[in-house]
Amino acid sequence: TASTIPTTTSEVEPTGCADDHIGLAEPEYSILPSNPTFTEYLAITLTLNETGHFEWQINGQTFRANFNYPLLQLASQGNTSYPNDPEWNVYNYGQNQSMRYVIQNETPFTHPFHIHGHNMYILDEGPGPWNGTYDMVNRYNPSRRDTQIIQGFGYLVMQIEADNPGVWPFHCHVAWHLSGGLSINIMSRPSDIPSIPDIMPQTCNDWDDYSAANVVHQIDAGS
């Protein structure tokens, strides 16, 4: 049959890139955040490295993975200190029961930040620098999400409960931002991290055998 030229039209309304106001999301089941036992301040920046390429940094450090040393496997073996490898971006909170994060985006780009292993309480977010006070809307029943947009030149205040021991990535979900190193690893309750099933060490052993005889070119964060 002959093709028909569509007669409909489309209309796009640019509204910017941001989540709805946090006061519009009220969980049906109310949970009150605990008093945080640790507060972390994180600054997101973009810089040129020594090769002339852009890389993302959190508190002045970009993330680079090393597949030969999986962080969760190391932690499960009791190795939780990496002084010679700052590019792994590990934040070890020991036995702290809850962590609050004040994240300042010092770039004009929006970042949908995603956390593994938890839902985070969204306590405050907005444009510009954080003024040190919390949005009073839903203070006793804040939104709980695993992803929240941080506005360009904006901020996010969020909190997680350390109820899931492990090493959990917290990263931007824009692919080229993550590949450019925009990620940290949150280590919580390392002494409570269980042993890893045998299938995972075998996978790591196979990778070690392969990489021992083959050069692995890493062109991004390796995430």
Wavefront OBJ file of the C-alpha trace (Angstrom):
o trace
v 0.000 0.000 0.000
v 1.059 3.565 -0.583
v 2.609 5.334 2.369
v 0.626 8.078 4.015
v 2.243 11.308 5.121
v 1.356 11.961 8.788
v -0.763 15.016 9.444
v -0.093 15.193 13.183
v 2.403 17.582 14.716
v 4.489 17.365 17.865
v 5.263 19.960 20.443
v 8.179 19.869 22.868
v 8.246 22.114 25.906
v 11.743 22.424 27.353
v 11.307 22.528 31.105
v 14.852 21.871 32.256
v 16.195 18.763 33.910
v 15.141 18.321 37.516
v 13.017 16.071 39.693
v 9.690 17.199 41.075
v 9.871 19.168 44.291
v 10.641 16.824 47.173
v 7.493 17.956 48.960
v 5.340 16.326 46.269
v 6.530 12.811 47.082
v 5.190 11.427 50.335
v 5.792 7.697 50.920
v 2.695 5.764 51.920
v 4.669 4.041 54.662
v 6.289 6.648 56.868
v 9.872 6.160 58.071
v 11.643 8.742 60.207
v 15.376 9.135 59.446
v 17.684 8.491 62.363
v 20.116 11.039 63.714
v 23.174 10.605 61.476
v 26.324 9.283 63.096
v 28.506 10.765 60.327
v 28.135 13.652 57.868
v 30.119 13.701 54.622
v 30.608 16.740 52.384
v 31.179 15.988 48.693
v 32.031 18.429 45.895
v 31.540 17.520 42.218
v 34.002 19.125 39.794
v 35.126 18.765 36.176
v 38.769 19.189 35.202
v 41.319 18.469 32.487
v 43.834 15.767 33.304
v 47.481 15.734 32.247
v 46.603 14.108 28.900
v 44.220 16.948 28.038
v 41.060 14.911 28.570
v 38.135 15.859 30.787
v 37.591 13.863 33.930
v 35.040 14.135 36.709
v 36.128 14.360 40.310
v 34.526 14.056 43.727
v 36.453 15.903 46.406
v 39.323 16.287 43.951
v 39.590 12.603 43.059
v 38.364 10.741 39.975
v 37.336 7.069 40.178
v 39.256 4.331 38.384
v 38.414 0.661 38.809
v 40.915 -2.172 38.942
v 39.261 -5.418 37.874
v 42.094 -7.436 39.398
v 41.206 -6.169 42.862
v 37.408 -6.233 43.360
v 36.619 -4.057 46.357
v 33.863 -6.263 47.743
v 36.080 -9.336 47.572
v 38.908 -7.500 49.342
v 36.547 -6.261 52.046
v 35.106 -9.727 52.606
v 38.679 -10.920 53.188
v 39.283 -8.210 55.774
v 41.288 -5.882 53.512
v 39.585 -2.506 53.941
v 42.480 -0.033 53.742
v 43.821 1.200 50.407
v 46.240 4.065 51.108
v 48.132 3.549 47.848
v 45.042 3.482 45.655
v 43.064 6.716 46.144
v 41.559 6.342 42.655
v 39.276 3.608 44.036
v 37.371 6.354 45.876
v 36.484 4.200 48.884
v 34.776 5.926 51.804
v 34.982 3.576 54.779
v 32.427 4.431 57.473
v 33.291 1.582 59.802
v 30.442 0.729 62.140
v 28.586 4.041 61.767
v 24.850 3.381 61.730
v 23.797 6.177 59.355
v 25.515 8.610 57.014
v 24.314 11.980 55.801
v 25.735 13.510 52.627
v 25.841 17.154 51.605
v 26.714 17.164 47.906
v 27.567 20.386 46.089
v 27.611 20.347 42.289
v 30.221 22.855 41.141
v 29.498 22.250 37.451
v 26.651 23.473 35.190
v 25.640 19.894 34.340
v 22.810 17.961 35.976
v 23.702 14.626 37.542
v 21.171 11.859 38.297
v 23.013 10.245 41.208
v 22.219 6.614 41.918
v 23.057 4.530 44.979
v 23.361 0.746 45.138
v 22.078 -1.375 47.990
v 19.959 1.312 49.668
v 17.148 3.771 49.374
v 18.277 7.256 50.334
v 16.243 9.826 52.217
v 16.017 13.004 50.150
v 16.285 15.671 52.844
v 16.895 18.753 50.720
v 17.863 19.723 47.184
v 17.862 22.808 45.032
v 19.847 25.318 42.985
v 22.870 27.190 44.246
v 24.802 26.441 47.409
v 23.141 24.759 50.364
v 22.270 27.262 53.067
v 22.622 24.790 55.916
v 18.910 24.366 56.610
v 16.597 21.538 55.602
v 13.415 21.716 53.584
v 10.686 21.364 56.208
v 8.245 19.672 53.815
v 7.826 16.010 54.745
v 10.546 16.289 57.357
v 9.109 13.301 59.216
v 8.346 11.295 56.092
v 10.875 12.290 53.416
v 10.975 10.831 49.941
v 13.002 7.633 49.624
v 14.677 6.924 46.296
v 17.684 5.210 44.776
v 18.243 8.002 42.212
v 17.982 11.774 42.557
v 18.973 14.540 40.168
v 21.488 17.093 41.418
v 20.863 20.335 39.563
v 23.607 22.196 37.729
v 25.403 24.397 40.283
v 22.977 22.911 42.817
v 23.074 20.678 45.846
v 21.622 17.534 47.367
v 21.333 16.553 51.028
v 20.570 12.883 51.488
v 20.973 10.183 54.127
v 21.274 6.409 54.165
v 21.005 3.903 56.974
v 23.896 1.436 57.246
v 21.547 -1.544 57.303
v 23.124 -3.407 54.372
v 26.833 -4.140 54.949
v 28.929 -3.988 51.816
v 30.794 -1.795 49.345
v 28.178 0.168 47.428
v 28.745 2.412 44.387
v 27.256 5.912 44.489
v 27.581 7.443 41.051
v 26.176 9.600 38.307
v 23.960 7.602 35.959
v 24.943 9.580 32.846
v 27.155 7.064 31.027
v 29.962 9.362 29.992
v 30.043 11.013 33.411
v 30.439 7.620 35.083
v 33.035 6.489 32.557
v 34.835 9.750 33.290
v 35.167 8.808 36.935
v 32.129 10.382 38.637
v 31.660 7.769 41.356
v 32.578 6.818 44.910
v 32.291 3.534 46.816
v 30.518 3.573 50.169
v 31.840 0.930 52.531
v 29.515 0.307 55.457
v 29.967 -2.050 58.404
v 32.942 -3.863 56.842
v 33.263 -6.260 59.777
v 29.753 -7.533 58.970
v 30.355 -8.192 55.265
v 29.715 -11.914 54.685
v 31.943 -14.218 52.695
v 31.401 -14.309 48.949
v 30.033 -17.500 47.292
v 32.638 -19.646 45.569
v 31.450 -18.778 42.056
v 32.673 -15.185 42.401
v 36.284 -15.977 43.447
v 36.465 -18.400 40.523
v 35.399 -15.641 38.149
v 38.094 -13.399 39.602
v 40.709 -16.156 39.244
v 39.762 -16.607 35.599
v 40.115 -12.864 35.030
v 43.530 -12.848 36.733
v 44.701 -15.652 34.446
v 43.467 -13.798 31.369
v 44.867 -10.389 32.298
v 48.248 -11.888 33.203
v 48.821 -12.717 29.520
v 46.728 -9.993 27.849
v 47.036 -6.228 28.127
v 43.671 -4.763 29.116
v 43.297 -1.257 27.759
v 41.180 0.839 30.077
v 39.868 3.939 28.349
v 37.427 4.987 31.057
v 36.661 4.445 34.732
v 36.120 0.741 34.110
v 32.649 0.875 35.631
l 1 2 3 4 5 6 7 8 9 10 11 12 13 14 15 16 17 18 19 20 21 22 23 24 25 26 27 28 29 30 31 32 33 34 35 36 37 38 39 40 41 42 43 44 45 46 47 48 49 50 51 52 53 54 55 56 57 58 59 60 61 62 63 64 65 66 67 68 69 70 71 72 73 74 75 76 77 78 79 80 81 82 83 84 85 86 87 88 89 90 91 92 93 94 95 96 97 98 99 100 101 102 103 104 105 106 107 108 109 110 111 112 113 114 115 116 117 118 119 120 121 122 123 124 125 126 127 128 129 130 131 132 133 134 135 136 137 138 139 140 141 142 143 144 145 146 147 148 149 150 151 152 153 154 155 156 157 158 159 160 161 162 163 164 165 166 167 168 169 170 171 172 173 174 175 176 177 178 179 180 181 182 183 184 185 186 187 188 189 190 191 192 193 194 195 196 197 198 199 200 201 202 203 204 205 206 207 208 209 210 211 212 213 214 215 216 217 218 219 220 221 222 223
